[in-house]
Amino acid sequence: MEIFPPKKIKIVDMPGKGRGVVAIKNIKKDEIIEICPIIFISDKEVSFFEKEKSNLKYYYLIQTATNKFCIMLGYGSLYNHSFTPNADIDYNVKNVENFLQFEAIKDIKAGEEIFFDYEFDNNIVDFLKQD
């Protein structure tokens, strides 16, 4: 599978949030926004991230298709959280081991920030600014 750079999004500084991903062209519901390569990490590496006193521990996820921990490349780790997202992640069914993809779950207009739900337990989202 070839991966091409996304053509409808860019990374911007979001006031009060750090960086985020914004649409530069309209994106239709169900459209793939980006395909992100993933790197699997070991339980030892997860333990290291958990002990860190930085936000590193928030930049890995569990790939539900394989139940393994991984880190997203591409713009993947820069999408901000929302409990009312306009995008979601899904695993590429042709290559579930190596990629995940961001898909629009509703129409997204140019200039609109793209969010997905990190699906954290509500008790541990105090570091997140709510939208």
Residue, then its C-alpha position, 0 to 999 in steps of 0.5 A: m500500500e502506498i501512502f500519499p500526504p493528505k491534501k485536505i488538511k494542515i497542522v495549525d497552532m490552536p489558541g489554548k490547545g497547542r497544535g491541531v489539524v484543520a481542514i483546508k478543503n471541504i471533506k465529505k462524511d465517510e471520506i478518508i482524511e488521512i492514512c497513518p502508519i503505526i509503530f507497535i510498542s512493547d509493554k516495557e515501552v508503555s510502562f516507560f511512557e506511563k512513568e513519564k511526567s509529561n504528556l508522552k503517555y497520551y500519545y500511544l493507543i491500543q489498536t483494537a484489531t490486534n489488542k497491541f499498543c501503538i504510536m500513530l505517525g503522520y498527523g495522527s497524534l496531533y488531532n485534538h479530542s472532542f466528546t462530539p467528534n467530526a472524525d473517527i479512526d478505523y483500521n485499514v482492513k487490507n493492512v490492519e497490522n500497519f495502518l489506521q485511517f482517519e475518516a470523517i463521520k460528518d461533513i467537515k467544512a474548510g477551516e474547521e478543526i478535525f477532532f476525534d474522541y480519544e475514548f478516555d475514561n471521563n475520570i482521566v480527561d482533566f488534562l484535556k480542554q473541552d470543546 
